[in-house]
Amino acid sequence: MNPPAAPGRPRAVTQEDVARAVGVSRTLVSFAFRGAPGVSEETKQAILDAAKRLGYRPNAVAADLARKQASAVGLYLLDLRNEVYADIFTGVREALGQARNRLILSVAPSTSGVDVASVGSLIEARVGIIIAATLVDKDERIQELARTVPLVNVARYVEGVDSVYSDDRAGARLATEHLLSLGHTRVAHVSGPRHEGHVGRWRAYEAVMLKAGLTPRTVFADDYTQEAAERAAVTLLAGPSRPTAVFAHNDEIALGIREAAYKQGLSVPGDLSLVGYDDSRIAHLHGIDLTSVDLKALELGRIAGTAALERLATPDAPIVDRRLDPRLVVRQSTGPV
């Protein structure tokens, strides 16, 4: 017997209510919603019609428990303010397509560190797999997490964990070599915090500069946001030895540098050439026209979503290691020295 509803709050409709309305057993109602054999089309339609009329909503968690297999897909996003994560989300959703798997979203409240609570909330929601874009913890912590719940790592490679990522070192080389080809010799790089697994861009930048016989100048912001980049760029852009070009870790950081430059009376690209990374929507905007490295975020999301479904279907399949080649999109934020 169902417990009485709290005062002022209607009781949730159950399968027993649907069964009573149709005049069948609750087991038959359960079979109809699961698509199990043994239910005629006529009876199934009557059950679905009654459920709709009564406002019944299937309990997906209970269904998973009955099947003894979690089917929900958890999606962890590092930062909703950065549009690259919106593109990844769109790609994941497209990949899930007509699949009946629920998609549960969790977003970190800050991009400056590890958010254990946000990832933990997905585990508590009994998801069958987590798509993580992007974890900033150490490799061994991510490997430990993957032993707790199946994990697809997006935009970062971790050994032994399903990983779908873009070649950061190749992208950074494209960006730095583009600025050198324009005659710039004082090229700086503004990076985010030194998290393990997110060092490929600044290390590749420094390698290109040293190979060209030039002195690299890397500045680390305390976050991956526009505001943090603007704070970091104030000193970088001051004085006669300021760089004539900057390669930024992402488009958000590039916009922060752009704001700092304008506040110091510098024009882009007249006084400062600027390259971002991600090729997010803001890079395309008229008046911004940011030269940026396209890491193919939408494609990363689609591949990660497909990998998650395949991992749920075949838990013992080989580890996924999918690397995409980035491309440089040249716009009006870069020019000759």
RONUGU-551694 format. One record per residue (C-alpha): residue number from 0; residue in three letters; y, z, x. Coordinates in Angstrom, 2 decimals. Layout:
N
- pos, code, Y, Z, X
- NUM, Ala, Y, Z, X
...
This chain:
337
- pos, code, Y, Z, X
- 0, Met, 0.00, 0.00, 0.00
- 1, Asn, 3.41, -0.89, 1.35
- 2, Pro, 5.85, 1.98, 2.08
- 3, Pro, 8.92, 2.21, -0.17
- 4, Ala, 12.01, 0.42, 1.08
- 5, Ala, 14.93, 2.40, 2.42
- 6, Pro, 17.72, 2.96, -0.14
- 7, Gly, 19.96, -0.10, -0.36
- 8, Arg, 17.64, -2.15, 1.83
- 9, Pro, 15.16, -4.60, 0.26
- 10, Arg, 11.54, -4.36, 1.36
- 11, Ala, 10.30, -7.25, 3.50
- 12, Val, 7.98, -9.64, 1.67
- 13, Thr, 4.41, -9.46, 2.98
- 14, Gln, 1.39, -11.74, 2.89
- 15, Glu, -0.05, -9.44, 0.24
- 16, Asp, 2.91, -10.24, -2.00
- 17, Val, 2.34, -13.97, -1.51
- 18, Ala, -1.39, -13.58, -2.17
- 19, Arg, -0.69, -11.63, -5.38
- 20, Ala, 1.74, -14.32, -6.59
- 21, Val, -0.78, -17.13, -6.04
- 22, Gly, -3.84, -15.16, -7.10
- 23, Val, -5.75, -15.49, -3.82
- 24, Ser, -6.79, -13.14, -1.04
- 25, Arg, -4.45, -12.12, 1.79
- 26, Thr, -6.98, -13.57, 4.23
- 27, Leu, -6.62, -16.97, 2.61
- 28, Val, -2.83, -16.70, 2.91
- 29, Ser, -3.22, -15.88, 6.60
- 30, Phe, -5.50, -18.91, 7.07
- 31, Ala, -2.94, -21.15, 5.36
- 32, Phe, -0.10, -20.11, 7.65
- 33, Arg, -2.26, -20.44, 10.77
- 34, Gly, -3.50, -23.89, 9.76
- 35, Ala, -7.08, -22.69, 9.87
- 36, Pro, -9.83, -24.70, 8.12
- 37, Gly, -11.21, -23.64, 4.77
- 38, Val, -8.00, -23.88, 2.70
- 39, Ser, -7.59, -26.82, 0.34
- 40, Glu, -4.35, -28.77, 0.44
- 41, Glu, -3.60, -27.77, -3.14
- 42, Thr, -4.04, -24.07, -2.42
- 43, Lys, -2.13, -24.32, 0.84
- 44, Gln, 0.81, -25.95, -0.90
- 45, Ala, 0.78, -23.30, -3.62
- 46, Ile, 0.86, -20.58, -0.94
- 47, Leu, 3.74, -22.23, 0.94
- 48, Asp, 5.71, -22.71, -2.30
- 49, Ala, 5.22, -19.07, -3.26
- 50, Ala, 6.21, -17.90, 0.20
- 51, Lys, 9.40, -19.92, 0.04
- 52, Arg, 10.21, -18.65, -3.45
- 53, Leu, 9.65, -15.02, -2.44
- 54, Gly, 11.47, -15.34, 0.89
- 55, Tyr, 8.46, -14.55, 3.05
- 56, Arg, 8.91, -14.95, 6.81
- 57, Pro, 5.77, -15.02, 9.01
- 58, Asn, 5.57, -12.30, 11.66
- 59, Ala, 5.19, -14.32, 14.85
- 60, Val, 4.40, -11.29, 16.99
- 61, Ala, 1.64, -10.22, 14.63
- 62, Ala, 0.27, -13.76, 14.66
- 63, Asp, 0.17, -13.70, 18.45
- 64, Leu, -1.67, -10.38, 18.37
- 65, Ala, -4.20, -11.83, 15.92
- 66, Arg, -4.79, -14.80, 18.23
- 67, Lys, -4.82, -12.44, 21.22
- 68, Gln, -2.45, -14.84, 23.00
- 69, Ala, 1.34, -14.62, 23.29
- 70, Ser, 2.98, -17.95, 22.49
- 71, Ala, 6.69, -17.15, 22.68
- 72, Val, 8.73, -18.60, 25.54
- 73, Gly, 11.39, -16.36, 27.07
- 74, Leu, 14.42, -17.97, 28.70
- 75, Tyr, 16.50, -15.94, 31.15
- 76, Leu, 19.95, -17.36, 32.03
- 77, Leu, 22.05, -15.98, 34.86
- 78, Asp, 25.45, -16.89, 33.43
- 79, Leu, 26.51, -18.44, 30.11
- 80, Arg, 30.05, -19.04, 31.41
- 81, Asn, 28.67, -21.62, 33.85
- 82, Glu, 27.94, -24.76, 31.87
- 83, Val, 25.05, -25.74, 34.13
- 84, Tyr, 23.00, -23.05, 32.35
- 85, Ala, 23.91, -24.52, 28.97
- 86, Asp, 22.49, -27.83, 30.24
- 87, Ile, 19.30, -26.10, 31.41
- 88, Phe, 18.99, -24.40, 28.01
- 89, Thr, 19.38, -27.76, 26.25
- 90, Gly, 16.70, -29.30, 28.46
- 91, Val, 14.26, -26.45, 27.77
- 92, Arg, 14.85, -26.70, 24.03
- 93, Glu, 14.27, -30.46, 24.10
- 94, Ala, 11.02, -29.98, 26.02
- 95, Leu, 9.71, -27.48, 23.49
- 96, Gly, 10.51, -30.08, 20.82
- 97, Gln, 8.05, -29.86, 17.95
- 98, Ala, 6.03, -27.09, 19.60
- 99, Arg, 5.76, -24.02, 17.40
- 100, Asn, 6.53, -21.65, 20.26
- 101, Arg, 9.45, -19.33, 19.62
- 102, Leu, 12.26, -19.43, 22.22
- 103, Ile, 13.77, -16.03, 23.00
- 104, Leu, 16.97, -15.96, 25.04
- 105, Ser, 18.20, -13.27, 27.44
- 106, Val, 21.40, -13.50, 29.49
- 107, Ala, 22.44, -11.42, 32.50
- 108, Pro, 25.72, -9.49, 31.97
- 109, Ser, 26.79, -10.23, 35.55
- 110, Thr, 26.05, -12.92, 38.12
- 111, Ser, 26.60, -10.63, 41.10
- 112, Gly, 23.22, -8.93, 41.13
- 113, Val, 19.76, -8.55, 39.68
- 114, Asp, 19.58, -7.70, 36.00
- 115, Val, 16.25, -5.98, 35.51
- 116, Ala, 17.04, -5.02, 31.90
- 117, Ser, 17.60, -8.62, 30.77
- 118, Val, 14.27, -9.77, 32.21
- 119, Gly, 12.56, -6.62, 30.97
- 120, Ser, 13.75, -7.26, 27.41
- 121, Leu, 11.79, -10.52, 27.41
- 122, Ile, 8.64, -8.73, 28.56
- 123, Glu, 9.14, -6.11, 25.84
- 124, Ala, 9.46, -8.96, 23.30
- 125, Arg, 5.85, -9.91, 24.22
- 126, Val, 6.69, -13.41, 25.42
- 127, Gly, 3.81, -15.43, 26.82
- 128, Ile, 5.89, -16.86, 29.66
- 129, Ile, 9.40, -16.56, 31.12
- 130, Ile, 11.57, -19.48, 32.25
- 131, Ala, 14.09, -17.96, 34.66
- 132, Ala, 17.34, -19.71, 35.55
- 133, Thr, 18.33, -18.30, 37.97
- 134, Leu, 16.87, -15.13, 39.50
- 135, Val, 18.83, -13.71, 42.46
- 136, Asp, 16.25, -11.14, 43.54
- 137, Lys, 14.15, -11.25, 46.70
- 138, Asp, 11.12, -13.54, 46.82
- 139, Glu, 8.63, -10.69, 46.83
- 140, Arg, 10.22, -9.14, 43.72
- 141, Ile, 9.97, -12.46, 41.89
- 142, Gln, 6.36, -12.85, 43.01
- 143, Glu, 5.68, -9.33, 41.71
- 144, Leu, 7.30, -10.25, 38.37
- 145, Ala, 5.12, -13.37, 38.16
- 146, Arg, 2.05, -11.16, 38.44
- 147, Thr, 3.27, -9.23, 35.39
- 148, Val, 4.06, -12.22, 33.18
- 149, Pro, 3.71, -15.97, 33.82
- 150, Leu, 6.98, -17.28, 35.24
- 151, Val, 8.65, -20.66, 35.74
- 152, Asn, 11.41, -20.38, 38.32
- 153, Val, 14.32, -22.79, 37.79
- 154, Ala, 16.87, -23.93, 40.40
- 155, Arg, 15.09, -22.01, 43.14
- 156, Tyr, 11.79, -22.30, 45.01
- 157, Val, 9.56, -19.26, 45.43
- 158, Glu, 6.18, -19.66, 47.09
- 159, Gly, 3.24, -19.01, 44.77
- 160, Val, 5.39, -19.20, 41.62
- 161, Asp, 5.87, -22.21, 39.35
- 162, Ser, 9.18, -23.62, 40.63
- 163, Val, 11.39, -26.42, 39.33
- 164, Tyr, 14.44, -26.96, 41.51
- 165, Ser, 16.86, -29.36, 43.12
- 166, Asp, 17.01, -29.88, 46.90
- 167, Asp, 20.03, -27.69, 47.75
- 168, Arg, 20.00, -28.58, 51.43
- 169, Ala, 20.08, -32.30, 50.68
- 170, Gly, 22.91, -31.79, 48.20
- 171, Ala, 24.97, -29.76, 50.66
- 172, Arg, 24.50, -32.43, 53.32
- 173, Leu, 25.74, -35.09, 50.89
- 174, Ala, 28.85, -33.03, 50.11
- 175, Thr, 29.71, -32.14, 53.70
- 176, Glu, 29.05, -35.60, 55.11
- 177, His, 31.25, -37.10, 52.39
- 178, Leu, 34.18, -34.94, 53.51
- 179, Leu, 33.58, -35.75, 57.19
- 180, Ser, 33.47, -39.48, 56.34
- 181, Leu, 36.99, -39.13, 54.94
- 182, Gly, 38.23, -37.90, 58.32
- 183, His, 38.30, -34.16, 57.60
- 184, Thr, 37.48, -31.93, 60.55
- 185, Arg, 38.64, -28.59, 59.15
- 186, Val, 36.07, -28.30, 56.37
- 187, Ala, 35.31, -24.87, 54.92
- 188, His, 32.59, -23.70, 52.55
- 189, Val, 33.04, -21.05, 49.86
- 190, Ser, 29.71, -19.56, 48.82
- 191, Gly, 28.62, -16.90, 46.39
- 192, Pro, 26.95, -13.64, 47.47
- 193, Arg, 24.20, -13.87, 50.10
- 194, His, 21.22, -13.58, 47.77
- 195, Glu, 17.83, -14.54, 49.15
- 196, Gly, 16.78, -17.95, 47.88
- 197, His, 20.40, -19.10, 47.50
- 198, Val, 21.26, -19.77, 51.12
- 199, Gly, 20.29, -23.45, 51.37
- 200, Arg, 23.74, -24.84, 50.59
- 201, Trp, 25.76, -22.89, 53.12
- 202, Arg, 23.14, -23.18, 55.84
- 203, Ala, 22.94, -26.95, 55.39
- 204, Tyr, 26.75, -27.17, 55.44
- 205, Glu, 26.90, -25.25, 58.72
- 206, Ala, 24.14, -27.41, 60.24
- 207, Val, 26.07, -30.62, 59.42
- 208, Met, 29.29, -29.21, 60.86
- 209, Leu, 27.62, -28.10, 64.10
- 210, Lys, 25.86, -31.44, 64.47
- 211, Ala, 29.27, -33.14, 64.21
- 212, Gly, 30.64, -30.86, 66.95
- 213, Leu, 32.85, -28.97, 64.49
- 214, Thr, 33.25, -25.28, 63.77
- 215, Pro, 31.91, -24.19, 60.37
- 216, Arg, 33.93, -21.72, 58.33
- 217, Thr, 31.99, -20.04, 55.54
- 218, Val, 33.59, -17.57, 53.14
- 219, Phe, 31.42, -15.49, 50.78
- 220, Ala, 32.86, -14.63, 47.39
- 221, Asp, 31.64, -11.45, 45.70
- 222, Asp, 30.40, -13.39, 42.66
- 223, Tyr, 29.69, -16.96, 41.54
- 224, Thr, 32.65, -17.04, 39.15
- 225, Gln, 36.00, -18.81, 39.15
- 226, Glu, 37.86, -15.49, 39.42
- 227, Ala, 35.85, -14.35, 42.47
- 228, Ala, 36.41, -17.69, 44.19
- 229, Glu, 40.17, -17.54, 43.60
- 230, Arg, 40.28, -14.11, 45.26
- 231, Ala, 38.26, -15.35, 48.22
- 232, Ala, 40.41, -18.48, 48.65
- 233, Val, 43.75, -16.70, 48.96
- 234, Thr, 43.32, -15.87, 52.64
- 235, Leu, 41.31, -19.02, 53.39
- 236, Leu, 44.14, -21.32, 52.28
- 237, Ala, 46.95, -19.38, 53.94
- 238, Gly, 48.51, -20.30, 57.30
- 239, Pro, 48.71, -23.43, 59.44
- 240, Ser, 45.00, -23.40, 60.31
- 241, Arg, 43.91, -23.68, 56.70
- 242, Pro, 41.10, -26.19, 55.95
- 243, Thr, 41.98, -29.65, 54.69
- 244, Ala, 38.76, -29.77, 52.67
- 245, Val, 36.47, -27.26, 50.97
- 246, Phe, 32.89, -27.61, 49.78
- 247, Ala, 32.21, -25.05, 47.02
- 248, His, 28.86, -23.53, 46.10
- 249, Asn, 29.29, -24.55, 42.46
- 250, Asp, 31.85, -26.08, 40.09
- 251, Glu, 33.05, -22.68, 38.89
- 252, Ile, 33.88, -21.67, 42.44
- 253, Ala, 35.54, -25.05, 43.02
- 254, Leu, 37.86, -24.42, 40.06
- 255, Gly, 38.78, -21.02, 41.44
- 256, Ile, 39.70, -22.62, 44.78
- 257, Arg, 41.70, -25.26, 42.93
- 258, Glu, 43.71, -22.58, 41.12
- 259, Ala, 44.36, -20.70, 44.36
- 260, Ala, 45.51, -23.94, 46.02
- 261, Tyr, 48.00, -24.77, 43.27
- 262, Lys, 49.40, -21.24, 43.34
- 263, Gln, 50.10, -21.75, 47.05
- 264, Gly, 51.81, -25.07, 46.42
- 265, Leu, 48.91, -27.22, 47.61
- 266, Ser, 47.81, -30.34, 45.75
- 267, Val, 44.29, -31.66, 45.25
- 268, Pro, 43.41, -34.00, 46.91
- 269, Gly, 46.77, -34.56, 48.66
- 270, Asp, 46.68, -31.31, 50.65
- 271, Leu, 43.12, -30.21, 49.98
- 272, Ser, 40.00, -32.23, 49.22
- 273, Leu, 37.53, -30.35, 47.06
- 274, Val, 33.81, -30.82, 46.33
- 275, Gly, 31.88, -28.76, 43.78
- 276, Tyr, 28.19, -28.45, 42.97
- 277, Asp, 26.27, -28.79, 39.65
- 278, Asp, 28.27, -31.69, 38.17
- 279, Ser, 28.82, -29.65, 35.01
- 280, Arg, 30.90, -30.90, 32.09
- 281, Ile, 34.12, -29.45, 33.49
- 282, Ala, 33.83, -31.69, 36.56
- 283, His, 34.17, -34.73, 34.27
- 284, Leu, 37.33, -33.57, 32.49
- 285, His, 40.50, -35.63, 32.85
- 286, Gly, 42.86, -33.81, 35.20
- 287, Ile, 39.97, -32.05, 36.94
- 288, Asp, 38.00, -35.13, 38.08
- 289, Leu, 35.96, -33.01, 40.47
- 290, Thr, 33.75, -34.64, 43.07
- 291, Ser, 30.48, -32.75, 42.63
- 292, Val, 26.78, -32.75, 43.49
- 293, Asp, 24.62, -33.40, 40.45
- 294, Leu, 21.56, -31.14, 40.56
- 295, Lys, 20.29, -32.72, 37.31
- 296, Ala, 20.35, -29.53, 35.26
- 297, Leu, 19.25, -31.15, 31.99
- 298, Glu, 16.21, -32.64, 33.71
- 299, Leu, 15.43, -29.31, 35.37
- 300, Gly, 15.38, -27.69, 31.93
- 301, Arg, 13.12, -30.35, 30.44
- 302, Ile, 10.64, -30.12, 33.32
- 303, Ala, 10.67, -26.30, 33.20
- 304, Gly, 10.04, -26.30, 29.44
- 305, Thr, 7.13, -28.70, 29.83
- 306, Ala, 5.72, -26.65, 32.71
- 307, Ala, 5.91, -23.49, 30.59
- 308, Leu, 3.94, -25.07, 27.74
- 309, Glu, 1.34, -26.40, 30.17
- 310, Arg, 1.01, -22.98, 31.83
- 311, Leu, 0.45, -21.33, 28.45
- 312, Ala, -2.22, -23.89, 27.63
- 313, Thr, -3.90, -23.76, 31.06
- 314, Pro, -3.27, -20.42, 32.80
- 315, Asp, -5.40, -21.34, 35.84
- 316, Ala, -3.73, -24.70, 36.54
- 317, Pro, -2.36, -25.31, 40.07
- 318, Ile, 1.09, -23.92, 40.89
- 319, Val, 3.94, -26.24, 39.90
- 320, Asp, 6.24, -27.28, 42.77
- 321, Arg, 8.71, -29.84, 41.42
- 322, Arg, 11.73, -30.73, 43.55
- 323, Leu, 14.43, -33.13, 42.38
- 324, Asp, 16.76, -35.12, 44.62
- 325, Pro, 20.45, -34.42, 43.90
- 326, Arg, 23.17, -37.07, 43.97
- 327, Leu, 26.85, -36.97, 44.89
- 328, Val, 29.30, -38.05, 42.19
- 329, Val, 32.62, -38.98, 43.78
- 330, Arg, 35.76, -38.50, 41.70
- 331, Gln, 39.45, -37.97, 42.39
- 332, Ser, 39.36, -34.48, 43.96
- 333, Thr, 38.54, -35.89, 47.40
- 334, Gly, 40.50, -38.27, 49.59
- 335, Pro, 41.35, -39.09, 53.22
- 336, Val, 42.73, -36.32, 55.38
